[in-house]
Amino acid sequence: TFTDITSIAISSSAASTSVRASEFHTGGGQGMVLQGGSPVVESSLFDTDGGQSLSIIAGDVTGVALSGPEANEWVGTDRGSRVLRLDQAAVPAGRTWTVPSSLGLVLVVTGVSVSGTLALSPDVIVKVQQYGTSTGLRVEPGGTLDVNGTAADPVRVTSFKDDSVGGDTNGDGPSVGHIGDYSTAFETPIVSIDSPDPAPSTITATHLVVSYGTYAINANAYCNFSCTKANPDVTVSDSEFVHLAAGINLASYRDNLGRLEVERSTFTDIPGTAINSAVAVARLEGLAVSDAAVGLSVPTGAVSVRGSIDASDRAIEACPWG
């Protein structure tokens, strides 16, 4: 048991760290900071009022038990104290890690690599802490991100500075989010055009709300001095994208790669383009776009648009390529 800790109760960069059946009662400090390796944290209680309870840095997060008989428990006077920080951490290939609703957690993420499966349950809050151009969650080739919100309890992704969702997680007093506070909520990586085609990076999201970043979902392949490609496989339904510089930007740069499906979703207060699609197959249905410069920017012939698209400005901007 660790009580009245104003700094850090446990800090470890050992290759193997196991913490079981422990309690952390810290007065504004942090519970644990575990760096590297594959730490195991089970059956422990975090009561870190005003501090970050557990930080995993550049390590495998799947050893942190969030469900089952060995699940850890987070308590605190407000949700801003129930923070699990993931900095350059990873969900390795072949592993599945589910963040349940029952813990009332706020995930604070920077550059988290998802090569296995990461599942976010209803009412989970993700806050992106920006360092340079780091993204929030990076879905690697072969990796899967499942966002499983509901109408009553969506999964929310927002800025670390946004106190309106999940409370004051950065401990700086009242603060608000702004467009561009972080680079990208969900990213699929790019590879050299000469590399073998990457396996799909799969993102499936329902009842997702993303705000205060530059991009919500981004796969920005390009061909300038050198060429790259990407293989995003993105399905979004009943979701909301608001206060972003741009919404969904998928540029595969290969006409046989990538898939996008967006249904019954809204895009609001986006100075750039709500959806920029250059993937092999895209299907869009029942979208509402307001306060955006361009609703959809797509290669001609690559997109199937069904139902209504309500846009306050240019609904569709077609480019004669692809």
C-alpha positions as CSV (number, residue, x, y, z in Angstrom):
1,T,0.0,0.0,0.0
2,F,1.3,3.4,-1.0
3,T,-0.3,6.4,0.8
4,D,0.0,10.2,0.6
5,I,2.5,10.1,-2.3
6,T,3.0,13.5,-3.9
7,S,5.4,12.3,-6.6
8,I,5.5,8.8,-8.0
9,A,4.9,5.7,-6.0
10,I,6.6,3.2,-8.4
11,S,8.8,4.0,-11.4
12,S,10.3,1.1,-13.3
13,S,12.1,0.5,-16.6
14,A,12.8,-3.1,-15.9
15,A,12.3,-5.7,-18.6
16,S,9.8,-7.4,-16.4
17,T,7.6,-5.7,-13.9
18,S,4.7,-7.3,-12.0
19,V,2.4,-5.5,-9.6
20,R,-0.5,-7.4,-8.0
21,A,-3.0,-6.8,-5.2
22,S,-1.5,-3.3,-4.4
23,E,-3.1,0.0,-3.5
24,F,-2.1,3.5,-4.5
25,H,-3.6,6.4,-2.5
26,T,-1.6,9.4,-3.8
27,G,-2.4,13.0,-2.9
28,G,-1.9,14.6,-6.3
29,G,1.0,12.4,-7.3
30,Q,1.2,9.4,-9.7
31,G,0.7,5.8,-8.9
32,M,3.1,4.0,-11.3
33,V,5.2,4.9,-14.3
34,L,6.3,1.7,-16.1
35,Q,8.6,2.0,-19.1
36,G,9.3,-0.7,-21.7
37,G,8.9,-4.4,-21.6
38,S,5.6,-6.2,-20.9
39,P,4.4,-5.1,-17.5
40,V,1.7,-7.0,-15.6
41,V,-0.6,-5.0,-13.4
42,E,-3.5,-6.9,-11.7
43,S,-6.0,-6.8,-8.9
44,S,-4.7,-3.3,-7.8
45,L,-6.6,-0.2,-6.7
46,F,-5.7,3.3,-7.8
47,D,-7.0,6.3,-5.8
48,T,-5.0,9.1,-7.3
49,D,-7.1,12.2,-6.7
50,G,-5.7,14.9,-9.0
51,G,-2.9,12.7,-10.4
52,Q,-2.4,10.2,-13.2
53,S,-2.8,6.7,-11.7
54,L,-0.8,4.6,-14.2
55,S,1.4,5.4,-17.1
56,I,2.7,2.8,-19.6
57,I,5.6,4.2,-21.7
58,A,6.9,2.2,-24.7
59,G,5.6,-1.1,-23.4
60,D,3.0,-3.7,-24.0
61,V,-0.3,-2.6,-22.5
62,T,-2.1,-5.9,-22.6
63,G,-0.8,-7.0,-19.2
64,V,-2.8,-4.3,-17.6
65,A,-6.0,-6.2,-16.5
66,L,-9.1,-4.2,-17.1
67,S,-11.7,-7.0,-16.9
68,G,-12.2,-10.4,-15.3
69,P,-11.3,-11.5,-11.7
70,E,-7.9,-9.9,-11.8
71,A,-9.2,-6.5,-13.1
72,N,-7.7,-3.4,-11.5
73,E,-9.9,-0.7,-10.0
74,W,-9.8,3.1,-10.4
75,V,-11.6,5.4,-7.9
76,G,-11.5,9.1,-7.3
77,T,-13.7,12.1,-6.7
78,D,-14.0,12.8,-10.4
79,R,-13.3,11.1,-13.7
80,G,-10.3,13.3,-14.3
81,S,-8.5,11.3,-11.6
82,R,-9.2,7.9,-13.3
83,V,-6.5,8.2,-15.9
84,L,-4.5,5.5,-17.7
85,R,-1.7,7.1,-19.7
86,L,-0.3,5.3,-22.7
87,D,2.8,7.0,-24.3
88,Q,4.3,5.2,-27.3
89,A,2.8,2.0,-25.9
90,A,1.6,-1.0,-27.9
91,V,-1.1,-3.6,-28.4
92,P,1.1,-6.3,-30.1
93,A,0.1,-8.6,-32.9
94,G,-2.0,-11.5,-31.8
95,R,-3.2,-9.8,-28.6
96,T,-6.6,-8.3,-27.8
97,W,-7.1,-5.6,-25.2
98,T,-10.6,-4.3,-24.4
99,V,-11.3,-1.1,-22.5
100,P,-14.6,-1.7,-20.7
101,S,-17.2,0.9,-19.7
102,S,-17.4,-0.2,-16.1
103,L,-14.1,1.4,-15.0
104,G,-15.0,4.9,-16.1
105,L,-11.5,5.3,-17.4
106,V,-9.9,8.2,-19.3
107,L,-7.2,7.0,-21.7
108,V,-4.5,9.7,-22.3
109,V,-2.7,8.5,-25.4
110,T,0.3,9.5,-27.5
111,G,1.6,7.4,-30.4
112,V,0.0,4.1,-29.3
113,S,0.7,1.3,-31.8
114,V,-2.1,-1.2,-32.5
115,S,-0.8,-4.3,-34.3
116,G,-3.3,-6.6,-32.5
117,T,-6.9,-5.6,-31.6
118,L,-7.9,-2.7,-29.4
119,A,-11.6,-2.5,-28.5
120,L,-13.1,0.6,-26.9
121,S,-16.4,0.1,-25.2
122,P,-19.3,2.6,-24.7
123,D,-18.6,5.7,-22.7
124,V,-14.8,5.3,-22.9
125,I,-13.0,8.6,-23.2
126,V,-9.7,9.0,-25.1
127,K,-7.7,12.2,-24.8
128,V,-4.8,12.8,-27.2
129,Q,-1.7,14.4,-25.6
130,Q,0.3,16.1,-28.3
131,Y,4.1,15.8,-28.6
132,G,5.3,17.2,-31.9
133,T,3.4,15.5,-34.7
134,S,2.5,12.4,-32.7
135,T,-0.8,10.7,-33.4
136,G,-3.2,9.3,-30.8
137,L,-3.7,5.7,-32.0
138,R,-1.8,4.3,-34.9
139,V,-3.4,1.2,-36.5
140,E,-0.6,-0.8,-38.0
141,P,-1.0,-3.1,-41.1
142,G,-2.9,-6.1,-39.8
143,G,-4.1,-4.3,-36.7
144,T,-7.7,-3.7,-35.7
145,L,-9.4,-0.8,-33.8
146,D,-13.0,-1.5,-32.8
147,V,-14.9,1.5,-31.5
148,N,-18.1,0.3,-30.0
149,G,-20.1,3.3,-28.7
150,T,-23.8,3.6,-28.4
151,A,-26.2,6.5,-29.0
152,A,-26.5,7.1,-25.2
153,D,-22.8,6.5,-24.5
154,P,-20.6,7.3,-27.4
155,V,-16.8,6.8,-27.4
156,R,-15.3,10.3,-27.3
157,V,-11.9,11.3,-28.6
158,T,-10.8,14.8,-27.8
159,S,-7.9,17.0,-26.8
160,F,-5.9,16.6,-23.5
161,K,-6.8,20.2,-22.8
162,D,-10.6,19.6,-23.2
163,D,-12.0,19.7,-19.6
164,S,-15.6,19.4,-20.9
165,V,-15.1,15.7,-21.4
166,G,-13.7,13.6,-18.6
167,G,-12.7,16.5,-16.4
168,D,-9.4,18.1,-15.8
169,T,-7.1,15.2,-16.8
170,N,-4.0,17.4,-17.2
171,G,-4.3,19.1,-13.8
172,D,-3.9,22.7,-15.1
173,G,-7.2,24.1,-13.9
174,P,-10.0,25.0,-16.3
175,S,-9.1,24.7,-20.0
176,V,-10.8,24.2,-23.3
177,G,-9.9,22.4,-26.5
178,H,-9.1,24.1,-29.8
179,I,-8.9,22.9,-33.4
180,G,-5.5,21.4,-34.1
181,D,-4.6,20.6,-30.4
182,Y,-3.3,17.3,-31.7
183,S,-2.3,15.9,-35.1
184,T,-4.5,12.8,-35.7
185,A,-6.9,10.7,-33.5
186,F,-6.6,7.5,-35.6
187,E,-3.8,7.0,-38.1
188,T,-3.0,4.2,-40.6
189,P,0.7,4.2,-41.5
190,I,2.3,4.7,-44.9
191,V,5.1,2.6,-46.5
192,S,7.3,3.0,-49.5
193,I,5.7,2.6,-52.9
194,D,8.3,-0.1,-53.7
195,S,7.4,-2.2,-50.6
196,P,5.0,-5.1,-50.7
197,D,1.4,-4.0,-50.3
198,P,0.7,-3.7,-46.6
199,A,-2.1,-5.7,-44.9
200,P,-5.2,-3.6,-44.2
201,S,-5.3,-1.3,-41.2
202,T,-8.8,-1.9,-40.0
203,I,-10.9,0.7,-38.2
204,T,-14.5,0.0,-37.4
205,A,-16.4,2.7,-35.4
206,T,-20.0,3.2,-34.4
207,H,-21.2,6.1,-32.3
208,L,-17.8,7.8,-32.2
209,V,-17.3,11.5,-31.4
210,V,-14.0,13.1,-32.4
211,S,-13.1,16.7,-31.7
212,Y,-10.3,19.4,-31.4
213,G,-7.7,17.7,-33.6
214,T,-6.3,18.3,-37.1
215,Y,-7.5,15.0,-38.5
216,A,-10.0,12.4,-37.1
217,I,-8.7,9.6,-39.3
218,N,-5.7,10.0,-41.5
219,A,-3.8,7.9,-44.0
220,N,-1.8,10.5,-45.9
221,A,0.2,8.7,-48.6
222,Y,1.9,11.0,-51.1
223,C,4.1,11.1,-54.2
224,N,6.5,14.0,-54.1
225,F,10.3,13.5,-54.1
226,S,9.5,9.9,-53.2
227,C,6.2,7.9,-53.2
228,T,4.4,6.1,-50.5
229,K,1.2,4.0,-50.1
230,A,-1.3,2.9,-47.5
231,N,-4.1,0.4,-47.1
232,P,-6.7,1.7,-44.7
233,D,-10.0,-0.2,-44.2
234,V,-12.3,2.2,-42.5
235,T,-16.0,1.7,-41.6
236,V,-17.8,4.5,-39.7
237,S,-21.5,4.8,-38.8
238,D,-23.6,7.1,-36.6
239,S,-20.7,9.2,-35.6
240,E,-19.9,12.9,-35.2
241,F,-16.8,14.8,-36.2
242,V,-16.6,18.4,-34.9
243,H,-14.1,21.2,-34.3
244,L,-11.4,19.6,-36.5
245,A,-9.1,21.1,-39.2
246,A,-10.2,18.2,-41.5
247,G,-12.3,15.1,-41.0
248,I,-11.4,11.8,-42.7
249,N,-8.4,11.9,-45.0
250,L,-7.6,8.6,-46.8
251,A,-5.1,8.8,-49.6
252,S,-3.9,5.3,-50.5
253,Y,-2.0,6.4,-53.6
254,R,-2.6,3.0,-55.2
255,D,-5.9,2.5,-57.0
256,N,-6.2,-1.1,-55.8
257,L,-5.7,-0.3,-52.0
258,G,-8.0,1.0,-49.3
259,R,-11.7,1.0,-48.5
260,L,-14.0,3.6,-46.8
261,E,-17.6,3.3,-45.7
262,V,-19.3,6.2,-43.9
263,E,-23.0,6.1,-42.9
264,R,-25.3,8.4,-41.0
265,S,-22.6,10.7,-39.7
266,T,-22.2,14.4,-39.2
267,F,-19.3,16.8,-39.9
268,T,-19.4,20.2,-38.2
269,D,-17.0,23.2,-37.8
270,I,-14.3,21.8,-40.1
271,P,-12.4,24.6,-41.9
272,G,-10.9,22.1,-44.4
273,T,-12.5,19.1,-46.1
274,A,-14.9,16.8,-44.3
275,I,-14.0,13.7,-46.3
276,N,-11.0,13.4,-48.6
277,S,-11.1,9.9,-50.2
278,A,-8.6,8.4,-52.7
279,V,-9.1,4.7,-51.7
280,A,-10.0,2.0,-54.2
281,V,-13.6,1.6,-52.9
282,A,-15.7,4.1,-51.0
283,R,-19.4,4.1,-50.0
284,L,-21.0,7.2,-48.4
285,E,-24.6,7.4,-47.3
286,G,-26.7,9.8,-45.2
287,L,-24.1,12.4,-44.3
288,A,-24.6,15.9,-42.9
289,V,-21.8,18.5,-43.5
290,S,-22.0,22.0,-42.1
291,D,-19.4,24.7,-41.7
292,A,-16.9,22.9,-43.8
293,A,-15.0,24.2,-46.8
294,V,-15.7,21.1,-48.9
295,G,-17.9,18.2,-48.0
296,L,-16.3,15.5,-50.1
297,S,-13.1,15.5,-52.2
298,V,-12.9,12.3,-54.2
299,P,-11.4,10.8,-57.4
300,T,-14.1,10.5,-60.0
301,G,-15.5,7.0,-60.4
302,A,-14.2,5.7,-57.1
303,V,-17.1,6.6,-54.8
304,S,-20.7,5.4,-54.5
305,V,-22.9,8.0,-52.9
306,R,-26.3,6.8,-51.7
307,G,-29.1,8.7,-49.8
308,S,-28.8,12.3,-49.0
309,I,-25.7,14.4,-48.3
310,D,-26.6,17.7,-46.8
311,A,-23.7,20.1,-47.1
312,S,-23.7,23.9,-46.5
313,D,-21.0,24.5,-49.0
314,R,-19.5,22.4,-51.8
315,A,-21.0,19.0,-51.3
316,I,-18.7,17.0,-53.6
317,E,-15.5,18.1,-55.3
318,A,-14.4,15.5,-57.9
319,C,-10.9,15.2,-59.1
320,P,-10.2,13.8,-62.6
321,W,-7.8,11.1,-61.5
322,G,-8.0,7.6,-59.9
